C-alpha cells in the first residue's frame, strides 16, 4: 500500500485554509455587526438537566447592558450602515465558502 503524500498535503492545506477563511469571515461579520449596533442576543434555552439557567432578571440585565453599549457607539449613522453592510458581506462570503466546499466534496453527476 502506498500513500500519495503530495495529495494528502494538498487536501490538508486546502482544508486548513478553508477552515481559517470561514472562521475569520464569520468572526469579522459578528464584529462588524456589533460595531454597527446590532448586538446579536441569543436567549438561553431552558433544559431540564441544565447546569446553569439564566433567570429572567439576568436576561433583562444583559439586554439593558447591550442597549447601553449601543447608545455609546461613536459612529455616525452612515458608518453604522457601512459596518452593517460589511457584516452582511462577510456572512455572504462565509456562506459562499461553505457552499463551494460542499460543491467540491459532493460529486456532481450529469443525468
C-alpha positions in Angstrom: 0.0 0.0 0.0 1.3 3.4 -1.0 0.3 6.8 0.3 0.3 9.8 -2.1 1.8 12.3 0.3 1.6 15.3 -2.1 -2.2 14.7 -2.5 -2.5 14.3 1.3 -0.7 17.6 2.0 -2.7 19.3 -0.7 -6.0 18.2 0.9 -4.7 19.1 4.3 -3.7 22.6 3.3 -7.0 23.2 1.4 -9.0 22.1 4.4 -7.0 24.2 6.8 -7.2 27.3 4.5 -11.0 26.8 4.1 -11.4 26.5 7.9 -9.4 29.6 8.6 -11.3 31.5 5.9 -14.8 30.5 7.2 -13.9 31.2 10.8 -12.2 34.6 10.0 -15.1 35.7 7.9 -17.7 34.8 10.5 -15.8 36.5 13.3 -15.3 39.6 11.2 -19.0 39.6 10.4 -20.0 39.4 14.0 -17.5 42.1 15.0 -18.9 44.4 12.3 -22.4 43.6 13.3 -21.7 44.6 16.9 -19.9 47.7 15.7 -23.0 48.7 13.7 -25.0 48.5 16.9 -26.8 45.2 16.2 -25.7 43.1 19.1 -26.8 39.5 18.5 -28.6 38.4 21.6 -29.5 34.7 21.9 -31.7 33.9 24.8 -30.7 30.8 26.6 -32.9 27.7 26.4 -34.1 26.0 29.5 -33.2 22.4 29.7 -34.3 20.0 32.4 -30.8 19.0 33.3 -29.1 22.3 32.7 -26.1 23.2 34.8 -26.7 27.0 34.5 -30.0 28.6 33.6 -30.2 32.4 33.5 -33.1 33.9 35.3 -35.4 36.5 33.6 -33.7 39.2 35.7 -30.3 38.2 34.4 -31.6 38.2 30.8 -33.2 41.6 31.3 -29.9 43.0 32.8 -27.9 41.6 29.8 -30.3 43.3 27.4 -30.0 46.6 29.2 -26.2 46.4 29.0 -26.4 45.7 25.3 -28.7 48.7 24.8 -26.5 50.9 26.8 -23.4 49.8 24.8 -25.3 50.5 21.6 -26.0 54.1 22.8 -22.4 54.7 23.5 -21.4 53.9 19.9 -19.5 56.9 18.5 -20.1 56.1 14.8 -22.4 58.1 12.6 -25.4 56.5 11.0 -23.6 56.3 7.7 -20.6 54.5 9.4 -23.0 52.1 11.1 -24.7 51.3 7.8 -21.3 50.7 6.2 -20.4 48.4 9.1 -23.7 46.5 8.8 -23.2 46.1 5.0 -19.7 44.8 5.6 -21.0 42.3 8.2 -23.6 41.1 5.7 -20.9 40.8 3.0 -18.7 38.8 5.4 -21.6 36.4 6.1 -22.4 36.1 2.4 -18.7 35.2 1.7 -18.7 32.8 4.6 -21.8 31.0 3.1 -20.2 31.0 -0.3 -17.1 29.4 1.0 -19.1 26.7 2.7 -21.2 26.1 -0.4 -18.0 25.9 -2.5 -16.6 23.3 -0.1 -19.8 21.3 -0.3 -19.7 21.5 -4.1 -16.1 20.2 -4.1 -16.9 17.3 -1.7 -20.2 16.1 -3.2 -19.7 14.5 -6.6 -21.6 16.2 -9.4 -23.3 13.8 -11.7 -24.7 14.6 -15.1 -28.0 13.0 -15.9 
